[in-house]
């Protein structure tokens, strides 16, 4: 029997038709080595909402021969202080992605239960649910004349049967918009006895509207955080789940014995120190400054139409030349993200805000692209 036949006969039924998450590196790892023959520049990565700069850290290897703590005190205490919560309300994991999966495993029964998502939004909510054989209910965001992609409260409450988790991304990836706080509270109150409302704040440092006060008001609220974006530590894979202590206790039942390696814990604790927090805030201010200029310039090029808002570290825009522009940028080793397969985002591309040089190169290439388009049309 061939391995293909073996897999077909033995793979779990709910896994058979799953499609892996198309991460930034899966899409473009090989393409980074391509480009025009006369273009030998370093690839510019603007497709994963990563920070454009990195920081050096010191490592203490003296205990690397021992297994690490499941929940390292230095990391838990530092993040609790940073977020303004008690340490028993904090769980650290391999990125917020693991937090998503832990919530699904702990609170959803396979086959019978569902999660509720509001597309266009982050793709891992649905993928993690389906990986666990949990249903996915979808209530699209309302994109009104203001283009602000708000929650459809009426349909979200109508879809509540068998829903155990409601995922709300705030700021939302990829639209960059913030849901109305009153709408979030309406959802929380509706699901008070039946479901956890999970507010994903991966980009919260780029705005001044955190939702942690809801954590104190409502026991069914969970907040997801990460060091990947504002802290410039995407490669570290370190995220946090903030919730009531009883919820954290249940998640500890399903987490791996050693979710955080010792080097990750060392670096995370340094990033959350007073010096690390100061550096993070400076980096965020620089990114937001660059983003304002990038938005202004993009809005005046070709047929580019800005979509949503910019409360994260990224910009979403629409162009009928979406495919050709992507190919042109990839040819020149500049990588952005195609979001056009998401609901309501036809012909949309997303740009992560880079540093000044990266943004200048991006604008130069986009301008060249439209000049070529205009010359071809003549």
Buried (B, 14 or more C-beta within 10 A) or exposed (E): EEEEEEEEEEEEEBEEEEEEBEEBEEBBEEEBEEBEEEEEEEBBBBBBBBBBEEBEBEEEEEEEEEEBBBBBEBBBBBBBEBBEBEBBBBBBBBBBBBBBBBBBBBBBEEEEBBBBBBBBBBBBBBBBBBBBBBBBBBBBBBBEEEBBBBBBBEBBBEBBEBBBBBBBBBBBBBBBBBBBEEBBBBBBEBBEEEBBBBBBBBBBBBBEEBBBEBBEEBEBBBBBBBBBBBBBBBEBBBBBBBBBEEBBEBBBEEBEEEBBBBBBBBBBBBBBEEEBBEBBEEBBEBBBEBBEBBBEBBEEBBEBBBBBBBBBBBBBBBBEBBEEBBEBBBBBBBBBBBBBEBEBBEBBBBBBBBBEEBBBBBBEBBBEBBEEBEEEEE
